[in-house]
């Protein structure tokens, strides 16, 4: 029975993660170039992305 609960938590986490990615992608598509550059710089300085 613990496997059921563990799998259920993973399913919920995976669903929530995918939902957040979808929302973030949607927001990014509407950003201006300056906003994207600021976001890129912020993500770079925090180590989320490498310099292009």
Biopython code that builds the backbone (N, CA, C, O; Angstrom):
import numpy as np
from Bio.PDB.StructureBuilder import StructureBuilder

atoms = [
    (1, "UNK", "N", (0.827, -1.205, 0.000)),
    (1, "UNK", "CA", (0.000, 0.000, 0.000)),
    (1, "UNK", "C", (0.864, 1.259, 0.000)),
    (1, "UNK", "O", (0.451, 2.283, -0.543)),
    (2, "UNK", "N", (2.042, 1.203, 0.592)),
    (2, "UNK", "CA", (2.890, 2.388, 0.598)),
    (2, "UNK", "C", (3.356, 2.739, -0.813)),
    (2, "UNK", "O", (3.561, 3.913, -1.118)),
    (3, "UNK", "N", (3.526, 1.739, -1.676)),
    (3, "UNK", "CA", (3.880, 2.031, -3.069)),
    (3, "UNK", "C", (2.797, 2.838, -3.756)),
    (3, "UNK", "O", (3.098, 3.727, -4.554)),
    (4, "UNK", "N", (1.547, 2.543, -3.459)),
    (4, "UNK", "CA", (0.423, 3.294, -4.040)),
    (4, "UNK", "C", (0.520, 4.759, -3.651)),
    (4, "UNK", "O", (0.392, 5.645, -4.496)),
    (5, "UNK", "N", (0.748, 5.008, -2.368)),
    (5, "UNK", "CA", (0.828, 6.398, -1.902)),
    (5, "UNK", "C", (2.064, 7.095, -2.464)),
    (5, "UNK", "O", (2.007, 8.270, -2.826)),
    (6, "UNK", "N", (3.177, 6.373, -2.536)),
    (6, "UNK", "CA", (4.398, 6.940, -3.101)),
    (6, "UNK", "C", (4.206, 7.265, -4.570)),
    (6, "UNK", "O", (4.604, 8.338, -5.024)),
    (7, "UNK", "N", (3.602, 6.356, -5.319)),
    (7, "UNK", "CA", (3.340, 6.605, -6.732)),
    (7, "UNK", "C", (2.377, 7.767, -6.909)),
    (7, "UNK", "O", (2.536, 8.583, -7.816)),
    (8, "UNK", "N", (1.391, 7.836, -6.048)),
    (8, "UNK", "CA", (0.404, 8.915, -6.124)),
    (8, "UNK", "C", (1.076, 10.272, -5.901)),
    (8, "UNK", "O", (0.785, 11.236, -6.608)),
    (9, "UNK", "N", (1.977, 10.341, -4.913)),
    (9, "UNK", "CA", (2.692, 11.592, -4.659)),
    (9, "UNK", "C", (3.563, 11.971, -5.846)),
    (9, "UNK", "O", (3.623, 13.141, -6.222)),
    (10, "UNK", "N", (4.239, 10.993, -6.441)),
    (10, "UNK", "CA", (5.057, 11.271, -7.620)),
    (10, "UNK", "C", (4.199, 11.757, -8.776)),
    (10, "UNK", "O", (4.578, 12.692, -9.480)),
    (11, "UNK", "N", (3.041, 11.128, -8.979)),
    (11, "UNK", "CA", (2.129, 11.549, -10.042)),
    (11, "UNK", "C", (1.674, 12.987, -9.824)),
    (11, "UNK", "O", (1.653, 13.784, -10.761)),
    (12, "UNK", "N", (1.308, 13.321, -8.580)),
    (12, "UNK", "CA", (0.871, 14.678, -8.260)),
    (12, "UNK", "C", (2.009, 15.683, -8.474)),
    (12, "UNK", "O", (1.790, 16.770, -9.009)),
    (13, "UNK", "N", (3.219, 15.313, -8.056)),
    (13, "UNK", "CA", (4.375, 16.191, -8.230)),
    (13, "UNK", "C", (4.685, 16.380, -9.711)),
    (13, "UNK", "O", (4.964, 17.495, -10.152)),
    (14, "UNK", "N", (4.637, 15.302, -10.474)),
    (14, "UNK", "CA", (4.897, 15.392, -11.912)),
    (14, "UNK", "C", (3.854, 16.264, -12.596)),
    (14, "UNK", "O", (4.189, 17.081, -13.454)),
    (15, "UNK", "N", (2.595, 16.094, -12.221)),
    (15, "UNK", "CA", (1.528, 16.897, -12.813)),
    (15, "UNK", "C", (1.726, 18.369, -12.473)),
    (15, "UNK", "O", (1.616, 19.230, -13.345)),
    (16, "UNK", "N", (2.016, 18.657, -11.212)),
    (16, "UNK", "CA", (2.202, 20.042, -10.771)),
    (16, "UNK", "C", (3.395, 20.675, -11.494)),
    (16, "UNK", "O", (3.338, 21.832, -11.911)),
    (17, "UNK", "N", (4.480, 19.898, -11.637)),
    (17, "UNK", "CA", (5.670, 20.381, -12.330)),
    (17, "UNK", "C", (5.339, 20.719, -13.778)),
    (17, "UNK", "O", (5.707, 21.792, -14.257)),
    (18, "UNK", "N", (4.659, 19.833, -14.475)),
    (18, "UNK", "CA", (4.290, 20.069, -15.867)),
    (18, "UNK", "C", (3.358, 21.277, -16.003)),
    (18, "UNK", "O", (3.470, 22.050, -16.955)),
    (19, "UNK", "N", (2.461, 21.428, -15.068)),
    (19, "UNK", "CA", (1.535, 22.568, -15.087)),
    (19, "UNK", "C", (2.302, 23.885, -14.907)),
    (19, "UNK", "O", (2.020, 24.868, -15.592)),
    (20, "UNK", "N", (3.262, 23.900, -13.990)),
    (20, "UNK", "CA", (4.069, 25.102, -13.784)),
    (20, "UNK", "C", (4.908, 25.423, -15.016)),
    (20, "UNK", "O", (5.020, 26.586, -15.402)),
    (21, "UNK", "N", (5.494, 24.411, -15.631)),
    (21, "UNK", "CA", (6.273, 24.623, -16.854)),
    (21, "UNK", "C", (5.390, 25.209, -17.943)),
    (21, "UNK", "O", (5.804, 26.129, -18.649)),
    (22, "UNK", "N", (4.187, 24.692, -18.086)),
    (22, "UNK", "CA", (3.257, 25.202, -19.097)),
    (22, "UNK", "C", (2.933, 26.672, -18.844)),
    (22, "UNK", "O", (2.936, 27.475, -19.777)),
    (23, "UNK", "N", (2.655, 27.029, -17.600)),
    (23, "UNK", "CA", (2.324, 28.418, -17.260)),
    (23, "UNK", "C", (3.507, 29.349, -17.486)),
    (23, "UNK", "O", (3.341, 30.463, -17.981)),
    (24, "UNK", "N", (4.706, 28.890, -17.122)),
    (24, "UNK", "CA", (5.904, 29.704, -17.314)),
    (24, "UNK", "C", (6.171, 29.900, -18.801)),
    (24, "UNK", "O", (6.472, 31.013, -19.232)),
    (25, "UNK", "N", (6.067, 28.847, -19.580)),
    (25, "UNK", "CA", (6.254, 28.963, -21.036)),
    (25, "UNK", "C", (5.273, 29.953, -21.641)),
    (25, "UNK", "O", (5.640, 30.757, -22.497)),
    (26, "UNK", "N", (4.039, 29.891, -21.198)),
    (26, "UNK", "CA", (3.012, 30.808, -21.711)),
    (26, "UNK", "C", (3.377, 32.254, -21.378)),
    (26, "UNK", "O", (3.228, 33.142, -22.217)),
    (27, "UNK", "N", (3.853, 32.490, -20.162)),
    (27, "UNK", "CA", (4.227, 33.850, -19.753)),
    (27, "UNK", "C", (5.444, 34.332, -20.540)),
    (27, "UNK", "O", (5.499, 35.494, -20.944)),
    (28, "UNK", "N", (6.410, 33.459, -20.758)),
    (28, "UNK", "CA", (7.625, 33.828, -21.484)),
    (28, "UNK", "C", (7.301, 34.236, -22.913)),
    (28, "UNK", "O", (7.911, 35.158, -23.453)),
    (29, "UNK", "N", (6.354, 33.558, -23.518)),
    (29, "UNK", "CA", (5.980, 33.875, -24.901)),
    (29, "UNK", "C", (5.451, 35.300, -25.051)),
    (29, "UNK", "O", (5.497, 35.860, -26.146)),
    (30, "UNK", "N", (4.953, 35.889, -23.971)),
    (30, "UNK", "CA", (4.384, 37.234, -24.039)),
    (30, "UNK", "C", (5.356, 38.326, -23.595)),
    (30, "UNK", "O", (5.010, 39.507, -23.629)),
    (31, "UNK", "N", (6.576, 37.947, -23.177)),
    (31, "UNK", "CA", (7.554, 38.921, -22.685)),
    (31, "UNK", "C", (8.201, 39.685, -23.834)),
    (31, "UNK", "O", (8.331, 39.177, -24.947)),
    (32, "UNK", "N", (8.598, 40.907, -23.537)),
    (32, "UNK", "CA", (9.348, 41.709, -24.494)),
    (32, "UNK", "C", (10.804, 41.244, -24.498)),
    (32, "UNK", "O", (11.227, 40.477, -23.633)),
    (33, "UNK", "N", (11.554, 41.717, -25.480)),
    (33, "UNK", "CA", (12.969, 41.372, -25.560)),
    (33, "UNK", "C", (13.712, 41.833, -24.305)),
    (33, "UNK", "O", (14.531, 41.089, -23.767)),
    (34, "UNK", "N", (13.440, 43.028, -23.843)),
    (34, "UNK", "CA", (14.115, 43.536, -22.635)),
    (34, "UNK", "C", (13.783, 42.684, -21.422)),
    (34, "UNK", "O", (14.659, 42.413, -20.601)),
    (35, "UNK", "N", (12.538, 42.261, -21.297)),
    (35, "UNK", "CA", (12.152, 41.395, -20.177)),
    (35, "UNK", "C", (12.848, 40.040, -20.265)),
    (35, "UNK", "O", (13.297, 39.497, -19.256)),
    (36, "UNK", "N", (12.934, 39.498, -21.485)),
    (36, "UNK", "CA", (13.625, 38.224, -21.678)),
    (36, "UNK", "C", (15.110, 38.346, -21.372)),
    (36, "UNK", "O", (15.699, 37.439, -20.783)),
    (37, "UNK", "N", (15.721, 39.457, -21.767)),
    (37, "UNK", "CA", (17.133, 39.671, -21.459)),
    (37, "UNK", "C", (17.359, 39.769, -19.958)),
    (37, "UNK", "O", (18.335, 39.224, -19.442)),
    (38, "UNK", "N", (16.474, 40.453, -19.257)),
    (38, "UNK", "CA", (16.591, 40.555, -17.799)),
    (38, "UNK", "C", (16.413, 39.186, -17.141)),
    (38, "UNK", "O", (17.152, 38.832, -16.222)),
    (39, "UNK", "N", (15.447, 38.435, -17.609)),
    (39, "UNK", "CA", (15.223, 37.087, -17.077)),
    (39, "UNK", "C", (16.432, 36.198, -17.348)),
    (39, "UNK", "O", (16.876, 35.457, -16.471)),
    (40, "UNK", "N", (16.959, 36.275, -18.562)),
    (40, "UNK", "CA", (18.128, 35.493, -18.930)),
    (40, "UNK", "C", (19.320, 35.831, -18.040)),
    (40, "UNK", "O", (20.018, 34.934, -17.568)),
    (41, "UNK", "N", (19.550, 37.110, -17.813)),
    (41, "UNK", "CA", (20.657, 37.543, -16.964)),
    (41, "UNK", "C", (20.470, 37.019, -15.538)),
    (41, "UNK", "O", (21.411, 36.513, -14.927)),
    (42, "UNK", "N", (19.273, 37.143, -15.026)),
    (42, "UNK", "CA", (18.983, 36.670, -13.668)),
    (42, "UNK", "C", (19.215, 35.167, -13.556)),
    (42, "UNK", "O", (19.815, 34.699, -12.588)),
    (43, "UNK", "N", (18.746, 34.422, -14.534)),
    (43, "UNK", "CA", (18.926, 32.963, -14.511)),
    (43, "UNK", "C", (20.397, 32.592, -14.666)),
    (43, "UNK", "O", (20.858, 31.624, -14.062)),
    (44, "UNK", "N", (21.142, 33.360, -15.476)),
    (44, "UNK", "CA", (22.568, 33.111, -15.645)),
    (44, "UNK", "C", (23.315, 33.347, -14.337)),
    (44, "UNK", "O", (24.136, 32.523, -13.932)),
    (45, "UNK", "N", (23.035, 34.468, -13.675)),
    (45, "UNK", "CA", (23.752, 34.787, -12.436)),
    (45, "UNK", "C", (23.429, 33.805, -11.319)),
    (45, "UNK", "O", (24.214, 33.649, -10.384)),
    (46, "UNK", "N", (22.287, 33.146, -11.407)),
    (46, "UNK", "CA", (21.918, 32.144, -10.395)),
    (46, "UNK", "C", (22.342, 30.725, -10.798)),
    (46, "UNK", "O", (22.123, 29.767, -10.056)),
    (47, "UNK", "N", (22.950, 30.606, -11.980)),
    (47, "UNK", "CA", (23.477, 29.323, -12.398)),
    (47, "UNK", "C", (22.475, 28.380, -13.047)),
    (47, "UNK", "O", (22.765, 27.196, -13.221)),
    (48, "UNK", "N", (21.300, 28.887, -13.407)),
    (48, "UNK", "CA", (20.295, 28.043, -14.057)),
    (48, "UNK", "C", (20.584, 27.808, -15.531)),
    (48, "UNK", "O", (20.206, 26.778, -16.090)),
    (49, "UNK", "N", (21.263, 28.776, -16.163)),
    (49, "UNK", "CA", (21.625, 28.629, -17.578)),
    (49, "UNK", "C", (23.084, 29.044, -17.741)),
    (49, "UNK", "O", (23.638, 29.771, -16.917)),
    (50, "UNK", "N", (23.695, 28.561, -18.831)),
    (50, "UNK", "CA", (25.071, 28.929, -19.139)),
    (50, "UNK", "C", (25.073, 30.052, -20.159)),
    (50, "UNK", "O", (24.094, 30.273, -20.872)),
    (51, "UNK", "N", (26.193, 30.756, -20.213)),
    (51, "UNK", "CA", (26.314, 31.849, -21.170)),
    (51, "UNK", "C", (26.201, 31.311, -22.588)),
    (51, "UNK", "O", (26.778, 30.277, -22.924)),
    (52, "UNK", "N", (25.459, 32.017, -23.400)),
    (52, "UNK", "CA", (25.238, 31.586, -24.795)),
    (52, "UNK", "C", (26.319, 32.107, -25.693)),
    (52, "UNK", "O", (26.300, 31.847, -26.896)),
]
sb = StructureBuilder()
sb.init_structure("model")
sb.init_model(0)
sb.init_chain("A")
sb.init_seg("    ")
for serial, (resi, resn, name, xyz) in enumerate(atoms, 1):
    if name == "N":
        sb.init_residue(resn, " ", resi, " ")
    sb.init_atom(name, np.array(xyz, "f"), 0.0, 1.0, " ", f" {name:<3s}", serial, name[0])
structure = sb.get_structure()
